[in-house]
Amino acid sequence: MDRMDEDLAVMPDPILMAMCLEDGHTIVDSQGIIHVDDAARAPKLSVIKAYVRNEPTHEGRAPTVKKSDPALVHRLLEMAPSMLAGKSEESDQSQMAEKLSALCQAAVNAKASDIHIEVVRQETRILLRVDGKRRLLDRLANGESARRQSDTLGKQLARYALQIKGNHNYTERTPLNDRFELTLSVCEHPHNEKDRVEKRVEWRVALMPLDRGIKVVLRCLTPLDAPLTFSAMDLLPTQRTLYLGLTKRRSGIGILTGPMGSGKSSLMYALIDSIDREARCCHTLEDPVEFEQAGVTKTLVEPRRKLTEGGDTYLDYVFYAQEQLRQDIDITAFGELRTAQATKEFIRKGETGGLAISTLHANSAIGVPAILIEQLGISPSMVAAPGLMQLFSHQKLIRKLCPHCALPLSNARSEYAHLGMEAKFDALTCQLDAVIAKEKQTQVRVRHPSGCEICGGKGEKGRLLVVELIALEDADREFIKQQDYLGWKRYLKAQGWPDIREHTLHRICLGQVDLASASEQVDGLMPVASHERYRQLQQEMSTC
């Protein structure tokens, strides 16, 4: 019995290795010599011999077959899967790198804010959030189909994004969060798709386990368009006056609220851009830093990174807020209020002689005090302190009618009738009559049901800002101190305060926004009283 050399190399052929592993008693070295421990128990030996004989190096000659030590044959067979996996893993990583890049490029091309990868049972669904609305992705940027994909694609994309591009050991049963960057082709000018540049685009990746799968959300953190200015936001003159009045103050607090993707960061940029940044020192703390801005010092907050290895101090909002005390700052901006301690540091900025501005997730301007008090631990007396809280605002970005195909209400009926949608148009006009007086409908336009080439057949293109603002006075602070939010709302409405619903209806009257579309995005746009719903339920139950 010949003993194989300890340093013997195995032929690196994936197909051949797979046959040897299936056989279980045979291995082929790099010279094409077939080593078998027991020919009588090697079911694939004849197939392996034929495969090796057809290799170009053998030129059709019969390969040499040697009886070898079973221990060594088995040891080399045990090494084969790792060698096979190594080759396969390298190939898989290359394929996943291409697919992830093509997926993110497709999102950039569509101007999507988020990519949703949903893996449930044996299926992967990929959706993009564009202009605030999710839609299925048809194709990746490289032309490959994104529809009807198996669960393997979603899991491989998640593993590659988190483990290879990120810094996590991939697991499907634990929530994971990370970031990565890709070089992508970005349109430099919104009206010229051919004018593109290569740009490093940062993505945040978050994995959430599901009952029978996973969900992965990729959020684009790099702004792909220039930030909006106040003039481009198309705000009402008094809205601009209230916002700019905040920036002229020497002390106090302004809080901007809205859901994710509502343009809060763009509004923050516009506020700071309106300040004389030579006369006043502006310093922002952000996670991540979204826009570069001339004359503004910006610090990247890294809440998961420690100041020193082995220490217990993190480079979070609290740490940098305290460090700012020595920086002679006039205006401080926090990217977002997330924790109780960071919120306390933020409020301290506003009560010690500086102006502080931040964003907060809330569903209305009236909801700000409740979140500060009940969720973030700020005392009611502090929130209601005279002169401290100056401005609360709430905003949403709602889809804008395509200017090229939107239909004036006066002649939209014929187009809807032509498409067999007359009943839908009648329902729309009834809804309009319920919320907007007839004499104010002269400029109203509605979405073209088929859209046009410019808007991609959607009838809408781009988004507009709708807002509500509260400029706080002592009367408001009394309600806040008592935590009487319903009474506060009644008081504001009695003062003529326009909420976000009224600003949305104003944009509908101007023909900028479709009523049906806006009602999907702004709660309570077409309210129905509870007693009316209860009456309908009673009628339905009385038919038995």
Buried (B, 14 or more C-beta within 10 A) or exposed (E): EEEBEEEBEBBEBBEBBBBBBEBBBBBBBEEBBBBBBEEEEBEBBEBBBEBBBEBEEEEEEEBBBEEBBEEBBBBBBEEBEEBBEEBEEEEBBEEBBEBBBBBBBBBBBBBBBBBBBBBBEEBBBBBBBBBBBEEEBEEBBEEBEBEEBEBEBBBBBBBBBBBBBBEBEBBBEEEBBBBBEBEBEBBBEEEEEEEBEEBEBBBBBBBEBEEEBBBBBBBBBBBBEEBBEBEEBBBEEEBBEBBBEBBEBEBBBBBBBBBEBBBBBBBBBBBBBBBEBEEBBBBBBBBEBBBEBEEBEBBEBBBEEEEEEEEEEBBBBBBBBEEBEEEEBBBBBBBBBBBEBBBBBBBBBBBEEBBBBBBBBBBBBBBBBBBBBEBBEBEBEBBBBEBBBBBBBBBBBBBBBBEEBBBEBEEBBEBBEEEEBEEEBEEBBEBBEEBBEEEEBEEBBBBBBEBBEEBEEBBBBBBBBBBBBBBBEEEBBBBBBEBEBEEBBEBBEEEEBBBBBEBBBBBBBEBBBBBBBBBEBBEEBBEEEEEEEEEEEEEEEEEE
